[in-house]
Amino acid sequence: MPLLRLPPLGILIRLALLALPAVVLGLVWHWGAERQVRLHFAALCTAVSERDSGDMEALIDPAYADRWGMDRTTVLRESREVLRQFFALDVQAVDPAFERVGPREYRVSSRLRISGTGTALAELAKQEANRIETPWVFTWKRPDWKPWHWQLTQLDNAGIDLSRHRGEW
């Protein structure tokens, strides 16, 4: 009884050449910039909802700076303070829009809806955040050659004025 016969090498090479474009297209789609930014934006919303400061830290660029004068250290410290007021938290992006602004830069504009339970401070934070109708603008950059490495470099919302607090952080 003969053992399994393998197809001739030429057939295997032809099959590999036929499969190669599908593999390349799959990788291009999987590592595509907009898809990666979508995944990172969703991961940030999840990290905030789960109050996971480690994941938040990994998603925020070390050079983060916003118009309110906050840097990465300040954002992480202040967000930990607010998030610990919640017993349960859910942050949902409402109608996010993704805009490529450079070869390694995207802006995501989205309103945010917050639900959850917590202390009186958590309730106040939730009410204030849900009152804001102007979209949040998240600026994401890819700092190196890795197509999966996107970090938040800036956050803004035209409907928020923290100028009276500038320098207090």
Secondary structure, 3 states (H helix, E strand, C coil): CCCCCCCCHHHHHHHHHHHHHHHHHHHHHHCCHHHHHHHHHHHHHHHHHCCCHHHHHHHECCCCECCCCCEHHHHHHHHHHHHCCEEEEEEEEEEEEEEEEECCEEEEEEEEEEEEEECHHHHHHHHHHHHCCCCEEEEEECCCCCCCCCEEEEEECCCCCCHHHCCCC
